[in-house]
Amino acid sequence: MWIDSIEGISAASIVIISILIITNAIVAKYKLHRDVRSR
């Protein structure tokens, strides 16, 4: 039971972290494009 729960938590955390990294990259690209256009 404990091993399964720990593996599930680690898998969920990996998915959440990857989603956060992807969203951060998209936001960074969007901000860069806006900065270039404003100039």
CHARMM internal coordinates of N, CA and C (Angstrom, degrees):
IC EDIT
DIST 1 N 1 CA 1.4828
DIST 1 CA 1 C 1.5323
ANGL 1 N 1 CA 1 C 110.62
DIST 1 C 2 N 1.3467
ANGL 1 CA 1 C 2 N 115.47
DIHE 1 N 1 CA 1 C 2 N -51.06
DIST 2 N 2 CA 1.4686
ANGL 1 C 2 N 2 CA 118.03
DIHE 1 CA 1 C 2 N 2 CA -177.08
DIST 2 CA 2 C 1.5377
ANGL 2 N 2 CA 2 C 111.10
DIHE 1 C 2 N 2 CA 2 C -61.34
DIST 2 C 3 N 1.3448
ANGL 2 CA 2 C 3 N 115.23
DIHE 2 N 2 CA 2 C 3 N -43.96
DIST 3 N 3 CA 1.4704
ANGL 2 C 3 N 3 CA 118.08
DIHE 2 CA 2 C 3 N 3 CA -177.82
DIST 3 CA 3 C 1.5284
ANGL 3 N 3 CA 3 C 110.07
DIHE 2 C 3 N 3 CA 3 C -61.52
DIST 3 C 4 N 1.3308
ANGL 3 CA 3 C 4 N 117.18
DIHE 3 N 3 CA 3 C 4 N -43.97
DIST 4 N 4 CA 1.4696
ANGL 3 C 4 N 4 CA 120.07
DIHE 3 CA 3 C 4 N 4 CA 179.99
DIST 4 CA 4 C 1.5267
ANGL 4 N 4 CA 4 C 110.44
DIHE 3 C 4 N 4 CA 4 C -61.19
DIST 4 C 5 N 1.3352
ANGL 4 CA 4 C 5 N 116.79
DIHE 4 N 4 CA 4 C 5 N -44.75
DIST 5 N 5 CA 1.4679
ANGL 4 C 5 N 5 CA 119.19
DIHE 4 CA 4 C 5 N 5 CA -177.97
DIST 5 CA 5 C 1.5326
ANGL 5 N 5 CA 5 C 110.48
DIHE 4 C 5 N 5 CA 5 C -64.38
DIST 5 C 6 N 1.3257
ANGL 5 CA 5 C 6 N 116.97
DIHE 5 N 5 CA 5 C 6 N -41.11
DIST 6 N 6 CA 1.4737
ANGL 5 C 6 N 6 CA 120.00
DIHE 5 CA 5 C 6 N 6 CA 179.89
DIST 6 CA 6 C 1.5288
ANGL 6 N 6 CA 6 C 109.78
DIHE 5 C 6 N 6 CA 6 C -64.13
DIST 6 C 7 N 1.3232
ANGL 6 CA 6 C 7 N 117.00
DIHE 6 N 6 CA 6 C 7 N -44.07
DIST 7 N 7 CA 1.4712
ANGL 6 C 7 N 7 CA 119.32
DIHE 6 CA 6 C 7 N 7 CA 179.13
DIST 7 CA 7 C 1.5140
ANGL 7 N 7 CA 7 C 110.87
DIHE 6 C 7 N 7 CA 7 C -62.91
DIST 7 C 8 N 1.3374
ANGL 7 CA 7 C 8 N 116.95
DIHE 7 N 7 CA 7 C 8 N -40.58
DIST 8 N 8 CA 1.4631
ANGL 7 C 8 N 8 CA 119.91
DIHE 7 CA 7 C 8 N 8 CA 179.43
DIST 8 CA 8 C 1.5200
ANGL 8 N 8 CA 8 C 110.86
DIHE 7 C 8 N 8 CA 8 C -63.61
DIST 8 C 9 N 1.3374
ANGL 8 CA 8 C 9 N 116.68
DIHE 8 N 8 CA 8 C 9 N -42.01
DIST 9 N 9 CA 1.4741
ANGL 8 C 9 N 9 CA 120.05
DIHE 8 CA 8 C 9 N 9 CA -179.81
DIST 9 CA 9 C 1.5257
ANGL 9 N 9 CA 9 C 109.67
DIHE 8 C 9 N 9 CA 9 C -64.53
DIST 9 C 10 N 1.3315
ANGL 9 CA 9 C 10 N 116.99
DIHE 9 N 9 CA 9 C 10 N -43.65
DIST 10 N 10 CA 1.4730
ANGL 9 C 10 N 10 CA 119.55
DIHE 9 CA 9 C 10 N 10 CA -178.56
DIST 10 CA 10 C 1.5233
ANGL 10 N 10 CA 10 C 109.75
DIHE 9 C 10 N 10 CA 10 C -64.60
DIST 10 C 11 N 1.3379
ANGL 10 CA 10 C 11 N 117.59
DIHE 10 N 10 CA 10 C 11 N -41.35
DIST 11 N 11 CA 1.4680
ANGL 10 C 11 N 11 CA 120.04
DIHE 10 CA 10 C 11 N 11 CA 179.49
DIST 11 CA 11 C 1.5214
ANGL 11 N 11 CA 11 C 109.98
DIHE 10 C 11 N 11 CA 11 C -63.69
DIST 11 C 12 N 1.3302
ANGL 11 CA 11 C 12 N 117.16
DIHE 11 N 11 CA 11 C 12 N -44.01
DIST 12 N 12 CA 1.4684
ANGL 11 C 12 N 12 CA 120.26
DIHE 11 CA 11 C 12 N 12 CA -179.71
DIST 12 CA 12 C 1.5268
ANGL 12 N 12 CA 12 C 109.74
DIHE 11 C 12 N 12 CA 12 C -63.71
DIST 12 C 13 N 1.3252
ANGL 12 CA 12 C 13 N 117.95
DIHE 12 N 12 CA 12 C 13 N -41.72
DIST 13 N 13 CA 1.4717
ANGL 12 C 13 N 13 CA 120.64
DIHE 12 CA 12 C 13 N 13 CA -180.00
DIST 13 CA 13 C 1.5272
ANGL 13 N 13 CA 13 C 110.37
DIHE 12 C 13 N 13 CA 13 C -63.88
DIST 13 C 14 N 1.3325
ANGL 13 CA 13 C 14 N 116.78
DIHE 13 N 13 CA 13 C 14 N -39.34
DIST 14 N 14 CA 1.4791
ANGL 13 C 14 N 14 CA 119.64
DIHE 13 CA 13 C 14 N 14 CA 179.17
DIST 14 CA 14 C 1.5233
ANGL 14 N 14 CA 14 C 109.53
DIHE 13 C 14 N 14 CA 14 C -62.89
DIST 14 C 15 N 1.3363
ANGL 14 CA 14 C 15 N 116.80
DIHE 14 N 14 CA 14 C 15 N -42.66
DIST 15 N 15 CA 1.4701
ANGL 14 C 15 N 15 CA 120.25
DIHE 14 CA 14 C 15 N 15 CA -179.90
DIST 15 CA 15 C 1.5255
ANGL 15 N 15 CA 15 C 109.69
DIHE 14 C 15 N 15 CA 15 C -63.99
DIST 15 C 16 N 1.3357
ANGL 15 CA 15 C 16 N 117.13
DIHE 15 N 15 CA 15 C 16 N -44.69
DIST 16 N 16 CA 1.4711
ANGL 15 C 16 N 16 CA 120.62
DIHE 15 CA 15 C 16 N 16 CA -178.71
DIST 16 CA 16 C 1.5331
ANGL 16 N 16 CA 16 C 109.90
DIHE 15 C 16 N 16 CA 16 C -63.11
DIST 16 C 17 N 1.3324
ANGL 16 CA 16 C 17 N 116.77
DIHE 16 N 16 CA 16 C 17 N -43.99
DIST 17 N 17 CA 1.4721
ANGL 16 C 17 N 17 CA 120.04
DIHE 16 CA 16 C 17 N 17 CA -179.16
DIST 17 CA 17 C 1.5248
ANGL 17 N 17 CA 17 C 110.21
DIHE 16 C 17 N 17 CA 17 C -63.18
DIST 17 C 18 N 1.3389
ANGL 17 CA 17 C 18 N 116.48
DIHE 17 N 17 CA 17 C 18 N -42.78
DIST 18 N 18 CA 1.4735
ANGL 17 C 18 N 18 CA 119.04
DIHE 17 CA 17 C 18 N 18 CA -179.59
DIST 18 CA 18 C 1.5236
ANGL 18 N 18 CA 18 C 110.29
DIHE 17 C 18 N 18 CA 18 C -63.56
DIST 18 C 19 N 1.3413
ANGL 18 CA 18 C 19 N 117.16
DIHE 18 N 18 CA 18 C 19 N -40.04
DIST 19 N 19 CA 1.4712
ANGL 18 C 19 N 19 CA 120.01
DIHE 18 CA 18 C 19 N 19 CA 179.01
DIST 19 CA 19 C 1.5330
ANGL 19 N 19 CA 19 C 109.44
DIHE 18 C 19 N 19 CA 19 C -63.79
DIST 19 C 20 N 1.3259
ANGL 19 CA 19 C 20 N 117.37
DIHE 19 N 19 CA 19 C 20 N -42.86
DIST 20 N 20 CA 1.4682
ANGL 19 C 20 N 20 CA 120.13
DIHE 19 CA 19 C 20 N 20 CA 179.74
DIST 20 CA 20 C 1.5280
ANGL 20 N 20 CA 20 C 110.29
DIHE 19 C 20 N 20 CA 20 C -62.40
DIST 20 C 21 N 1.3359
ANGL 20 CA 20 C 21 N 117.38
DIHE 20 N 20 CA 20 C 21 N -42.53
DIST 21 N 21 CA 1.4725
ANGL 20 C 21 N 21 CA 120.47
DIHE 20 CA 20 C 21 N 21 CA -179.69
DIST 21 CA 21 C 1.5255
ANGL 21 N 21 CA 21 C 109.90
DIHE 20 C 21 N 21 CA 21 C -63.27
DIST 21 C 22 N 1.3455
ANGL 21 CA 21 C 22 N 116.86
DIHE 21 N 21 CA 21 C 22 N -42.73
DIST 22 N 22 CA 1.4743
ANGL 21 C 22 N 22 CA 119.97
DIHE 21 CA 21 C 22 N 22 CA -179.16
DIST 22 CA 22 C 1.5290
ANGL 22 N 22 CA 22 C 109.82
DIHE 21 C 22 N 22 CA 22 C -64.19
DIST 22 C 23 N 1.3344
ANGL 22 CA 22 C 23 N 116.86
DIHE 22 N 22 CA 22 C 23 N -45.34
DIST 23 N 23 CA 1.4669
ANGL 22 C 23 N 23 CA 119.43
DIHE 22 CA 22 C 23 N 23 CA -178.81
DIST 23 CA 23 C 1.5271
ANGL 23 N 23 CA 23 C 109.92
DIHE 22 C 23 N 23 CA 23 C -64.37
DIST 23 C 24 N 1.3296
ANGL 23 CA 23 C 24 N 117.50
DIHE 23 N 23 CA 23 C 24 N -39.75
DIST 24 N 24 CA 1.4683
ANGL 23 C 24 N 24 CA 120.26
DIHE 23 CA 23 C 24 N 24 CA 178.34
DIST 24 CA 24 C 1.5274
ANGL 24 N 24 CA 24 C 110.43
DIHE 23 C 24 N 24 CA 24 C -61.94
DIST 24 C 25 N 1.3365
ANGL 24 CA 24 C 25 N 117.22
DIHE 24 N 24 CA 24 C 25 N -41.29
DIST 25 N 25 CA 1.4693
ANGL 24 C 25 N 25 CA 120.63
DIHE 24 CA 24 C 25 N 25 CA 179.87
DIST 25 CA 25 C 1.5267
ANGL 25 N 25 CA 25 C 109.99
DIHE 24 C 25 N 25 CA 25 C -64.47
DIST 25 C 26 N 1.3401
ANGL 25 CA 25 C 26 N 116.83
DIHE 25 N 25 CA 25 C 26 N -42.35
DIST 26 N 26 CA 1.4711
ANGL 25 C 26 N 26 CA 119.78
DIHE 25 CA 25 C 26 N 26 CA -179.92
DIST 26 CA 26 C 1.5280
ANGL 26 N 26 CA 26 C 109.74
DIHE 25 C 26 N 26 CA 26 C -64.70
DIST 26 C 27 N 1.3250
ANGL 26 CA 26 C 27 N 117.06
DIHE 26 N 26 CA 26 C 27 N -43.57
DIST 27 N 27 CA 1.4749
ANGL 26 C 27 N 27 CA 120.24
DIHE 26 CA 26 C 27 N 27 CA -179.95
DIST 27 CA 27 C 1.5261
ANGL 27 N 27 CA 27 C 109.85
DIHE 26 C 27 N 27 CA 27 C -63.42
DIST 27 C 28 N 1.3327
ANGL 27 CA 27 C 28 N 116.87
DIHE 27 N 27 CA 27 C 28 N -41.56
DIST 28 N 28 CA 1.4731
ANGL 27 C 28 N 28 CA 120.02
DIHE 27 CA 27 C 28 N 28 CA -179.97
DIST 28 CA 28 C 1.5311
ANGL 28 N 28 CA 28 C 110.05
DIHE 27 C 28 N 28 CA 28 C -62.21
DIST 28 C 29 N 1.3383
ANGL 28 CA 28 C 29 N 117.40
DIHE 28 N 28 CA 28 C 29 N -44.41
DIST 29 N 29 CA 1.4690
ANGL 28 C 29 N 29 CA 119.91
DIHE 28 CA 28 C 29 N 29 CA 179.07
DIST 29 CA 29 C 1.5246
ANGL 29 N 29 CA 29 C 110.06
DIHE 28 C 29 N 29 CA 29 C -62.87
DIST 29 C 30 N 1.3480
ANGL 29 CA 29 C 30 N 116.62
DIHE 29 N 29 CA 29 C 30 N -42.56
DIST 30 N 30 CA 1.4631
ANGL 29 C 30 N 30 CA 120.11
DIHE 29 CA 29 C 30 N 30 CA -179.26
DIST 30 CA 30 C 1.5264
ANGL 30 N 30 CA 30 C 110.25
DIHE 29 C 30 N 30 CA 30 C -62.02
DIST 30 C 31 N 1.3436
ANGL 30 CA 30 C 31 N 116.54
DIHE 30 N 30 CA 30 C 31 N -42.95
DIST 31 N 31 CA 1.4684
ANGL 30 C 31 N 31 CA 119.72
DIHE 30 CA 30 C 31 N 31 CA 179.72
DIST 31 CA 31 C 1.5273
ANGL 31 N 31 CA 31 C 110.41
DIHE 30 C 31 N 31 CA 31 C -64.60
DIST 31 C 32 N 1.3400
ANGL 31 CA 31 C 32 N 117.21
DIHE 31 N 31 CA 31 C 32 N -41.29
DIST 32 N 32 CA 1.4668
ANGL 31 C 32 N 32 CA 119.83
DIHE 31 CA 31 C 32 N 32 CA 179.18
DIST 32 CA 32 C 1.5246
ANGL 32 N 32 CA 32 C 110.16
DIHE 31 C 32 N 32 CA 32 C -61.22
DIST 32 C 33 N 1.3365
ANGL 32 CA 32 C 33 N 117.34
DIHE 32 N 32 CA 32 C 33 N -44.03
DIST 33 N 33 CA 1.4676
ANGL 32 C 33 N 33 CA 120.34
DIHE 32 CA 32 C 33 N 33 CA 179.46
DIST 33 CA 33 C 1.5294
ANGL 33 N 33 CA 33 C 110.18
DIHE 32 C 33 N 33 CA 33 C -61.99
DIST 33 C 34 N 1.3368
ANGL 33 CA 33 C 34 N 117.17
DIHE 33 N 33 CA 33 C 34 N -41.85
DIST 34 N 34 CA 1.4685
ANGL 33 C 34 N 34 CA 120.16
DIHE 33 CA 33 C 34 N 34 CA 179.59
DIST 34 CA 34 C 1.5269
ANGL 34 N 34 CA 34 C 109.64
DIHE 33 C 34 N 34 CA 34 C -63.51
DIST 34 C 35 N 1.3506
ANGL 34 CA 34 C 35 N 117.30
DIHE 34 N 34 CA 34 C 35 N -43.55
DIST 35 N 35 CA 1.4727
ANGL 34 C 35 N 35 CA 119.91
DIHE 34 CA 34 C 35 N 35 CA 179.79
DIST 35 CA 35 C 1.5233
ANGL 35 N 35 CA 35 C 110.45
DIHE 34 C 35 N 35 CA 35 C -60.77
DIST 35 C 36 N 1.3219
ANGL 35 CA 35 C 36 N 117.56
DIHE 35 N 35 CA 35 C 36 N -43.37
DIST 36 N 36 CA 1.4730
ANGL 35 C 36 N 36 CA 120.74
DIHE 35 CA 35 C 36 N 36 CA -178.46
DIST 36 CA 36 C 1.5246
ANGL 36 N 36 CA 36 C 109.36
DIHE 35 C 36 N 36 CA 36 C -64.49
DIST 36 C 37 N 1.3342
ANGL 36 CA 36 C 37 N 117.11
DIHE 36 N 36 CA 36 C 37 N -41.31
DIST 37 N 37 CA 1.4626
ANGL 36 C 37 N 37 CA 119.45
DIHE 36 CA 36 C 37 N 37 CA -178.94
DIST 37 CA 37 C 1.5234
ANGL 37 N 37 CA 37 C 111.11
DIHE 36 C 37 N 37 CA 37 C -68.38
DIST 37 C 38 N 1.3350
ANGL 37 CA 37 C 38 N 117.40
DIHE 37 N 37 CA 37 C 38 N -38.30
DIST 38 N 38 CA 1.4702
ANGL 37 C 38 N 38 CA 119.88
DIHE 37 CA 37 C 38 N 38 CA -178.89
DIST 38 CA 38 C 1.5304
ANGL 38 N 38 CA 38 C 109.97
DIHE 37 C 38 N 38 CA 38 C -63.41
DIST 38 C 39 N 1.3300
ANGL 38 CA 38 C 39 N 116.72
DIHE 38 N 38 CA 38 C 39 N -34.83
DIST 39 N 39 CA 1.4674
ANGL 38 C 39 N 39 CA 119.70
DIHE 38 CA 38 C 39 N 39 CA 178.34
DIST 39 CA 39 C 1.5228
ANGL 39 N 39 CA 39 C 108.94
DIHE 38 C 39 N 39 CA 39 C -75.09
END
COOR INIT
IC SEED 1 N 1 CA 1 C
IC BUILD
